Amino acid sequence: MKLTRIAVRRMPGIVEAFTLDDVGPGLNVLVGPNGSGKSSTMTALRAVLWPAREKPSIIDVDTVWTEGESTLRATQHTRGQTTWQQDGQPVAAPLLPEA
């Protein structure tokens, strides 16, 4: 499963929504000054992948992943609900390693 896009629409500490498109297939490095959203981006990913680990708060994040020929979309809605789709159809969350 490879991340290709993340859109952080709402979460504590984020004043303006942002999207990271075209995430590369290899190692990606987030670089920026303090307060630019590096840690918030990682918190958003954790909230999508392991929602039980994050404290319930207002987090609204949309992610797109590829797995083989399939496209997975995971959305973390406000108040901790995460939904998954595979090729546009609702599916259960994939099995992931423990956080």
Secondary structure in CASP SS format (residue, H / E / C, confidence):
PFRMAT SS
TARGET T0000
AUTHOR 0000-0000-0000
METHOD secondary structure of the structure
MODEL  1
M C 1.00
K E 1.00
L E 1.00
T E 1.00
R E 1.00
I E 1.00
A E 1.00
V E 1.00
R E 1.00
R E 1.00
M C 1.00
P C 1.00
G C 1.00
I C 1.00
V C 1.00
E C 1.00
A C 1.00
F E 1.00
T E 1.00
L E 1.00
D C 1.00
D C 1.00
V C 1.00
G C 1.00
P C 1.00
G C 1.00
L C 1.00
N C 1.00
V C 1.00
L C 1.00
V C 1.00
G C 1.00
P C 1.00
N C 1.00
G C 1.00
S C 1.00
G C 1.00
K H 1.00
S H 1.00
S H 1.00
T H 1.00
M H 1.00
T H 1.00
A H 1.00
L H 1.00
R H 1.00
A H 1.00
V H 1.00
L H 1.00
W C 1.00
P H 1.00
A H 1.00
R H 1.00
E C 1.00
K C 1.00
P C 1.00
S C 1.00
I C 1.00
I C 1.00
D E 1.00
V E 1.00
D E 1.00
T E 1.00
V E 1.00
W E 1.00
T E 1.00
E E 1.00
G C 1.00
E C 1.00
S E 1.00
T E 1.00
L E 1.00
R E 1.00
A E 1.00
T E 1.00
Q E 1.00
H C 1.00
T H 1.00
R H 1.00
G H 1.00
Q C 1.00
T E 1.00
T E 1.00
W E 1.00
Q E 1.00
Q E 1.00
D C 1.00
G C 1.00
Q E 1.00
P E 1.00
V E 1.00
A C 1.00
A C 1.00
P C 1.00
L C 1.00
L C 1.00
P C 1.00
E C 1.00
A C 1.00
END
